[in-house]
Amino acid sequence: MSRWMAPGASERTQFLFQLEATFPPAISSHDAQHSKIVSIDGNTWIPACYCISDLLFHSRLGWFHFGFVSQCFAPIRNRLCFFPFFRVMFTLLFFSNPKPTKTMTKIQGGAVVEMQGDEMTRIIWDIIKQKLILPFVDLDIHFFDLGMEHRDATNDQVTIDCANAILKYNVGIKCATITPDEARVKEFNLKQMWKSPNGTIRNILGGTVFREPILCKNVPRLVPGWTKPIVIGRHAFGDQYRATDFVVPGAGSLEMVFKPADGGPAQTYKVFDFPGGGVAMGMYNLDNSICDFARSCLSYALDRKWPCYLSTKNTILKRYDGRFKDLFQEVYEKEFKDQYKAAGIWYEHRLIDDMVAYSMKADGGYVWACKNYDGDVQSDSVAQGFGSLGLMTSVLLCPDGKTIEAEAAHGTVTRHFREHQAGRETSTNPIASIFAWTRGLAHRAKLDSNPALAHFSTALEQVCVETIEAGFMTKDLALAVKGDQLKREDYLNTFEFMDKLASNLTVKLNASKL
């Protein structure tokens, strides 16, 4: 397996990446800091001494996890490895994870649009695909590189192209990407400050982003009263994310003008007389998009048999937010009221500040419909309240009801990427990125009536949760569990955790009947 290596990575780290292409995943979980390398007959590289203890820990003789044992075995192993037969047998024994106990036929998965991303999530994304997806599923992947450099090289056309591909194939699976600011423009020497790729894609697809926490029993919640999930339904069109904003250079008058397409008289609205410099913004939304948003949220809540709440600030934005409130109520009355009554659930509008206060004291178990910006903020708040930003699913459901885009609900983990570039160990949580794949594949399975693919998606999600609940986790989750008592042995590094998931997934799939 080939893997991109960051400039400046240490020689030992580069060795491990190179070695992973030759040997199975157990090698990559070795801590580079303790490597001692020997060369056998000019082309075979074998990590010795402390490396053997790590390999034994991850393979069949896990109880030999002692430093002195590794030092005793290393000379024996190295001598045996001069002979081809023993070299092969030793590699099979020590350099591999447990193999499947039966032959597994790859699941036929269908077409998906894959969108590669940036920084640490880009690295994790490749590992997920190579270790958790492609060994088990054959997919017709339509690949788009949304890395910052490629977006700049294509003048962001690649972002538009991938959105149109999602509309064609109905399933998009997206890695986290950089939204450039002034510092990023300078860092990447960009042609301009490109807009958020998420915003561009969502504005082409429309629909609603549903974000739901991934619950693990041993990860404590910062809001202890949240015993049931809270699903954020975020309107994925317009508002600030399609706004025109600018810096006002000095004193002057600002007006908004609407010119009817039918040739009627223009309508002019005075906004403000600026006494000096400042800022201004104009934003919009569409009745059809708001109605689709209402249907998506009300349908989602009905499927879960949960109440649905819409939050706005219609007391201040009487016409703008008032339009959301009125159209939501209209859709509910015409299309959902009887079904909600039969299910024993309800729909209610609340002011955003009142809804935030209510969410702190409620136990969960509801859908919270938010305008675009509110949903952006509250989804992160809810994720952290349930324990971690890394434990949150994010799925965009389009108005046609059959097209989705699944993504990780966090950023590109820049701080970890800088550590990785320096050749230092990282412990980055991949769960949200894995769930982007599982939710995308689950929808592909639903569209194609593919029970085997649906089973695989469910199994991989179960493996993620079960592995964490068994005590194997990344540093962010271990910190939530252990707090100030955290020690290095309480968590796995990025690659160790991925190896553990791959091993557990193999075991689970071997045990299944599919």
KANOR-V310052 format. One record per backbone hydrogen bond with DSSP energy under -0.5 kcal/mol. NH is the residue of the N-H (numbers start at 0). CO is the residue of the C=O. If there is no record, write none. Layout:
<<NH,CO> <NH,CO>>
//
This chain:
<<8,5> <13,9> <14,10> <15,11> <16,12> <17,13> <18,14> <19,15> <20,16> <20,17> <21,18> <22,18> <23,94> <26,23> <27,24> <28,24> <28,25> <29,26> <31,29> <33,30> <34,31> <35,47> <37,45> <39,43> <42,39> <43,39> <44,42> <45,37> <47,35> <50,47> <51,48> <52,48> <53,49> <54,50> <55,51> <56,52> <57,53> <58,54> <58,55> <59,92> <61,58> <63,60> <64,61> <65,63> <69,65> <70,66> <71,67> <72,68> <73,69> <74,70> <75,71> <76,72> <77,73> <78,74> <79,75> <80,76> <81,78> <82,79> <86,82> <87,83> <88,84> <89,85> <90,86> <91,87> <92,88> <93,89> <94,89> <94,90> <104,102> <106,135> <108,106> <108,137> <109,137> <111,139> <112,170> <113,111> <113,141> <114,172> <115,113> <115,143> <117,175> <119,411> <120,117> <120,411> <121,117> <121,118> <122,118> <123,119> <124,120> <125,121> <126,122> <127,123> <128,124> <129,125> <130,126> <131,127> <132,127> <132,128> <133,128> <135,132> <136,132> <137,106> <138,136> <139,109> <140,138> <141,111> <142,140> <143,113> <145,115> <145,143> <150,146> <151,147> <152,148> <153,149> <154,151> <155,150> <156,153> <158,155> <159,155> <160,156> <161,157> <162,158> <163,159> <164,160> <165,161> <166,162> <167,163> <168,164> <169,165> <171,403> <172,112> <173,405> <174,114> <179,177> <184,180> <185,181> <186,182> <187,183> <188,184> <189,184> <193,191> <199,195> <200,196> <201,197> <202,198> <203,199> <204,200> <205,201> <207,396> <208,233> <209,207> <209,394> <210,208> <210,231> <211,392> <212,229> <213,390> <214,212> <218,215> <219,217> <221,383> <221,384> <222,384> <223,221> <225,222> <226,224> <226,362> <227,362> <230,365> <231,210> <231,229> <232,230> <232,367> <233,208> <233,231> <234,232> <234,369> <235,206> <238,283> <240,237> <241,238> <242,239> <243,281> <244,242> <245,279> <247,245> <247,277> <248,246> <251,273> <253,271> <255,268> <257,266> <259,257> <262,259> <266,257> <267,265> <268,255> <270,253> <271,253> <273,251> <273,271> <277,247> <279,245> <281,243> <289,285> <290,286> <291,287> <292,288> <293,289> <294,290> <295,291> <296,292> <297,293> <298,294> <299,295> <300,296> <301,297> <302,298> <303,299> <304,300> <304,301> <305,300> <306,364> <307,345> <308,366> <309,347> <310,368> <311,349> <315,312> <316,312> <317,315> <320,316> <321,316> <322,318> <323,319> <324,320> <325,321> <326,322> <327,323> <328,324> <329,325> <330,326> <331,327> <332,328> <333,329> <334,330> <335,330> <335,331> <336,331> <339,335> <340,336> <341,337> <342,338> <343,339> <343,340> <344,339> <347,307> <349,309> <351,311> <354,350> <355,351> <356,352> <357,353> <358,354> <359,355> <360,356> <360,357> <361,357> <364,228> <365,228> <366,306> <367,230> <367,365> <368,308> <368,366> <369,232> <369,367> <370,310> <374,370> <375,371> <376,372> <377,373> <378,374> <379,375> <380,376> <381,377> <382,378> <383,379> <384,380> <385,381> <386,383> <387,382> <390,387> <392,211> <393,406> <394,209> <395,404> <396,207> <396,394> <397,395> <397,402> <398,204> <400,397> <403,169> <404,395> <405,171> <406,393> <407,173> <408,391> <416,412> <417,413> <418,414> <419,415> <420,416> <421,417> <422,419> <423,418> <429,427> <431,389> <433,429> <434,430> <435,431> <436,432> <437,433> <438,434> <439,435> <440,436> <441,437> <442,438> <443,439> <444,440> <445,441> <446,442> <447,443> <448,444> <448,445> <449,444> <450,448> <453,449> <454,450> <455,451> <456,452> <457,453> <458,454> <459,455> <460,456> <461,457> <462,458> <463,459> <464,460> <465,461> <466,462> <467,463> <468,464> <469,465> <470,467> <471,466> <472,470> <477,473> <478,474> <479,475> <480,476> <481,477> <482,478> <484,481> <485,482> <489,486> <490,487> <491,472> <493,425> <496,492> <497,493> <498,494> <499,495> <500,496> <501,497> <502,498> <503,499> <504,500> <505,501> <506,502> <507,503> <508,504> <509,505> <510,506> <511,507> <511,508>>
//
